[in-house]
Amino acid sequence: MQPVRDFEGGFYPAFFNRIFRMIEEKVENAISGSLDDLGYEIVRIKYFRSEDRTLQIMIDTKDGGVTVEDCSKVSRVVSAIMDVEDFISEHYNLEVSSPGVNRPLTRLKDFARFENKKIQLKLKDLHEGSRNFKGTIVKTEGNNIVMLLEGNNNLEVDFENIDSAHLI
């Protein structure tokens, strides 16, 4: 089995990474309705193993801005749901946090929301010999994001070709 680097830099067989992604999807499906009802949106869910297993949930409010009280409230709600759903049988740590200054952009609607903001982008496939780009989001068109790069060139990229992106 081919080892791959996981979220925290450790090595796991690809099989375990697929299991972790399946758990993340199940968690998102289980909690998204409740969090939406409370006025929160899920920015990212990561399940990984460093020293211990960790379920990391990054949230934002519809208006932007998350307080410690918001994280505490979401943690209690998620804990109650996870106790009932029992997706993760072994001990794990639950971390609920705000997206912070370098907010990851994980959905197409994030790129539309942050038009005219500077981002760093990593592509899955090479574009003109590079995967990494910095620039400003100009607009989204269908499934494409148009960026103005630092050299004043435009880059149009399909959302499906984005490996990762975050505000800078």
N, C-alpha and C positions, 0 to 999 in steps of 0.2 A: 504494500500500500504506500502511495506517495505521501511523504510528510509535507505539510504546508505550515506557514507561519500563521498563527492565530492573532486575534485582536491585541493581546498583551505581549506578543513577541515570542511566545513559546512555540514548540513544534508539536503538532498533532496530525495523525493520519487524516486524510480528507474525509473519511467516514465520520469521524467525530465532529468535524466542522459542519457537515450536513445535518447531523443530529442537533447540534447547537442551533443552526438556522431554523430547523423545524420547531424547536422549542420556542424560539423568538416569535415565529409566526403564530403559534398557538397562544402564547401570552398576549400578543397584540390583539388577536381576535377576541380573547376573553375580556380584556380590560378596556378596549377602545370606546365602547358604548358608554360605560360608566364614567370614564374620564371626560368624554365629550359632553355628557349631561352636566358635569361639574364645571365646564368651561375650559377644559384643558385639551391640548392636542399632543400626541406623541411625536416627538422629533426623531427619536431613535431608541431601539431596544437592542441590547447586546447581552448575550449570555456567553460567558467565557470562564476559563479556569486559569488563575495565576497560582497563588498559594492555595486559595479556596475557590470554590465555584462562586461566581458572582452574576447576579441578574441586574443589569444596569438599565434604568429607564430614564430617558431624558425627555422632559416635558417643557411645554411653553403654554402661555395663555393666548387666547385669540388676539388680544391687544399687544402681546409681548410683555415680558417682565414676569419673573417668578420669584416669590419670596421663600424664605425658610419655612414659613407656615404652609405655603402651597405644597412644598415637597413633603412635609410631614403629613398633610391631609392625603395626598396621593399615595404615600407609603402605606398608610392605614387601609385605604381602599384596596390597593393592590394586594396587600398581605391577606386581607379577608378573602378576596377572590382566589388567590393562589392556594389558600388553605382548603378551599372547596374543590377547585379544579385539580390540584395535585399533579401538575405536569412534571414537576421536578421532585423525584423521590428522595434524593440525597440532600444533606444540609447545603444551604447556599446563603450568601449575603445579598440582601436587597439594597440597591443604591438608587435613590431618586434624586435627580439634579436638574438644574436649569441648563440651557444650551451654552450659556456663557458668551463671551465676546466673539470667539471663533466658531460660531454656531455652524454645525454641519447642515448641509442642504441635502436632504435625502429623498424628497419627492419633487415632481415637476412643479407643483404649486408653490414650493419654496422659492424656486427661481423666479417665478412671476411676482411673488410677494416682495422679493429683495431686488427688484429692478433698480438700476443705477447704483448698486452697491458693489464694492470690490470683493472679488473671490479668488480663491486658489482652487484649481480644478485638476484632477488626475483622470486621464482617460484609460479605458481598458485596452484600446488599440492605438497604435501610433498614428499621429497626424503630422505629416511633414517632418518625420523623424523625431517627434517628441510626444510624451504623454502628459507632461506637466505644463500648466499655463496659469498665468495671473492676468486678471483684467476686470472689467466692469460689465455687469450684466446689462445688456441693451434692451432685450425683449425676449419673450418666448413666442414661438410660432408653431402651433401644433405640438409635436413631440420634440421640437428643436429649441435649443437655447442659443441666442446670438450674444457674443461677448465682444467688447472692444478691448483688445490686448494692449499691453504696455507699450508696444511699438506702433500704436495707432492702426493696427490691422484688425479686421473683423475675423472672428472665428465662429462658425456655425457648427454645432455639434448635436447629434442625436442623444436624447436623454439616456437611452439604453447603452450608450458607449461610455457613460460616466462611471468611473470606479468610485471616486469620492470627490466631495467638494465642500468647502467651508468658507464662511466670511473671513475677511482679513481686515 
